[in-house]
Amino acid sequence: MKAWRIILAVSGIALAAFGVFRLVTEIAPHALLALVIWLLAALVLHDAVLAPSVVGVGWLLRRRISDRARRFLQLGLILSSLVTVVALPMIFLRGSQPAVKALLLRNYGANLLVLIGTIALASLILYAVQVARDRARSSTGSAARGAGE
């Protein structure tokens, strides 16, 4: 197992070095500076806003919602946040490009709402299935105990 770790580590370092080499040799310095600023802003945004928000929401959910329901709510929130992060740049850039770049002509705001609604509905259905399974198990278990007495 140690050999696999070494192979993976060397491969990862080599790929990272190749990526840095390509960035430095093929991207203009002003674009490289913009990339560094964007990466630093993403780091600050994550550490100052997103991470504390996730911890705060988790703490609130832990105090207010039962364990069974919390799993499905957290699943829905995590999936919704992931698709939102992917969709936000396209929502803000909509209409900023010529018509030949049709990717940015779609209505990503409405599509995002439909997708989040679908995620919420799927989470609710999964929660209902879990509740039904738990009730069936408890009634089967109590019937088995009653028959054995």
Phi and psi in degrees as a GROMACS rama.xvg file:
@    title "Ramachandran Plot"
@    xaxis  label "Phi"
@    yaxis  label "Psi"
@TYPE xy
-64.6406  -35.6764  LYS-2
-63.4701  -39.7193  ALA-3
-63.5453  -39.4962  TRP-4
-64.3486  -41.5385  ARG-5
-64.9322  -43.7957  ILE-6
-61.8319  -44.8208  ILE-7
-64.7825  -40.5473  LEU-8
-64.8347  -45.6799  ALA-9
-64.4885  -41.8318  VAL-10
-61.6912  -45.0252  SER-11
-62.8476  -43.2154  GLY-12
-65.3677  -41.076  ILE-13
-64.1278  -43.7359  ALA-14
-65.4464  -39.1438  LEU-15
-65.1056  -42.4503  ALA-16
-63.2289  -41.1054  ALA-17
-62.6626  -42.3568  PHE-18
-62.6072  -43.5399  GLY-19
-64.4923  -42.2429  VAL-20
-58.0844  -46.4247  PHE-21
-64.3611  -40.4703  ARG-22
-60.881  -47.2891  LEU-23
-68.9833  -36.1365  VAL-24
-89.0121  -21.3142  THR-25
-115.653  -6.57644  GLU-26
-114.907  138.389  ILE-27
-62.6288  148.018  ALA-28
-56.9289  -38.7247  PRO-29
-67.4098  -35.2275  HIS-30
-70.7872  -35.2404  ALA-31
-65.5941  -39.6444  LEU-32
-64.1259  -40.9251  LEU-33
-63.2938  -38.2964  ALA-34
-63.7709  -43.3447  LEU-35
-63.4323  -42.5772  VAL-36
-63.8351  -42.3964  ILE-37
-62.405  -43.4311  TRP-38
-64.8013  -40.8198  LEU-39
-65.7597  -39.9831  LEU-40
-63.5337  -40.2797  ALA-41
-63.5884  -39.8614  ALA-42
-63.8775  -46.1177  LEU-43
-64.9452  -43.3939  VAL-44
-60.1428  -43.369  LEU-45
-63.8425  -50.3008  HIS-46
-75.3985  -28.557  ASP-47
-95.9605  -25.1537  ALA-48
-118.56  -57.9518  VAL-49
-67.0825  -50.9113  LEU-50
-61.1807  -47.6156  ALA-51
-62.8086  -33.9716  PRO-52
-65.0813  -43.2196  SER-53
-63.6259  -42.6651  VAL-54
-63.8685  -42.4805  VAL-55
-64.179  -43.6847  GLY-56
-65.0721  -41.4997  VAL-57
-60.7411  -40.5822  GLY-58
-65.7207  -43.9038  TRP-59
-63.9459  -42.3779  LEU-60
-63.7141  -39.4397  LEU-61
-63.0864  -37.0723  ARG-62
-80.7766  -27.9298  ARG-63
-110.19  -18.7821  ARG-64
-124.828  142.787  ILE-65
-64.1701  158.41  SER-66
-59.0797  -43.841  ASP-67
-61.9222  -46.3172  ARG-68
-72.5039  -33.6387  ALA-69
-62.269  -37.5521  ARG-70
-58.1381  -44.1541  ARG-71
-75.4261  -35.2017  PHE-72
-66.186  -42.9801  LEU-73
-63.0329  -40.8048  GLN-74
-58.2381  -48.0391  LEU-75
-62.9824  -41.4187  GLY-76
-66.7655  -41.6097  LEU-77
-65.1965  -47.3881  ILE-78
-63.2127  -40.6875  LEU-79
-64.1013  -40.3823  SER-80
-67.9252  -36.0658  SER-81
-65.0404  -45.8652  LEU-82
-70.0998  -29.3679  VAL-83
-67.3789  -42.9576  THR-84
-61.5332  -37.5757  VAL-85
-71.5917  -37.0406  VAL-86
-82.9529  -27.3626  ALA-87
-55.9245  -47.2646  LEU-88
-59.623  -36.3388  PRO-89
-72.9838  -31.0114  MET-90
-67.0073  -44.997  ILE-91
-72.7913  -27.0506  PHE-92
-91.6752  -0.642459  LEU-93
-58.0951  130.394  ARG-94
81.8171  1.24672  GLY-95
-88.8458  -7.40703  SER-96
-118.948  162.163  GLN-97
-67.1089  164.737  PRO-98
-63.1307  -22.0393  ALA-99
-68.8826  -22.1507  VAL-100
-94.4231  72.8571  LYS-101
-65.7488  -14.7235  ALA-102
-57.9501  -37.0701  LEU-103
-90.7048  8.51745  LEU-104
-94.7049  -10.6834  LEU-105
-74.3151  160.874  ARG-106
-90.7271  83.9719  ASN-107
-69.7554  -26.9584  TYR-108
-63.1475  -48.7508  GLY-109
-66.498  -41.9292  ALA-110
-62.2679  -37.4422  ASN-111
-64.3327  -42.0018  LEU-112
-63.0586  -40.2699  LEU-113
-64.1602  -43.2563  VAL-114
-66.2583  -41.6077  LEU-115
-65.7648  -39.1855  ILE-116
-62.1273  -40.3163  GLY-117
-64.4412  -41.2677  THR-118
-63.8508  -43.0275  ILE-119
-62.9155  -43.5317  ALA-120
-64.018  -43.5311  LEU-121
-63.2655  -40.7814  ALA-122
-63.3836  -41.5358  SER-123
-64.7399  -42.2924  LEU-124
-64.3038  -43.6316  ILE-125
-61.9261  -39.5268  LEU-126
-64.3099  -43.5774  TYR-127
-62.7542  -39.8583  ALA-128
-62.8396  -42.1011  VAL-129
-64.37  -41.7917  GLN-130
-62.3102  -43.7654  VAL-131
-63.2199  -41.6397  ALA-132
-63.5651  -42.9202  ARG-133
-63.7845  -40.5389  ASP-134
-66.4062  -39.3153  ARG-135
-65.5128  -40.1821  ALA-136
-65.2008  -43.1042  ARG-137
-68.9  -37.2815  SER-138
-72.6179  -35.2077  SER-139
-67.4754  -41.316  THR-140
-66.2896  -39.4642  GLY-141
-72.7326  -33.3987  SER-142
-67.9597  -37.6168  ALA-143
-68.3826  -37.8219  ALA-144
-69.0319  -38.3766  ARG-145
-66.9339  -35.6139  GLY-146
-73.7188  -27.5533  ALA-147
-80.1003  -14.9297  GLY-148
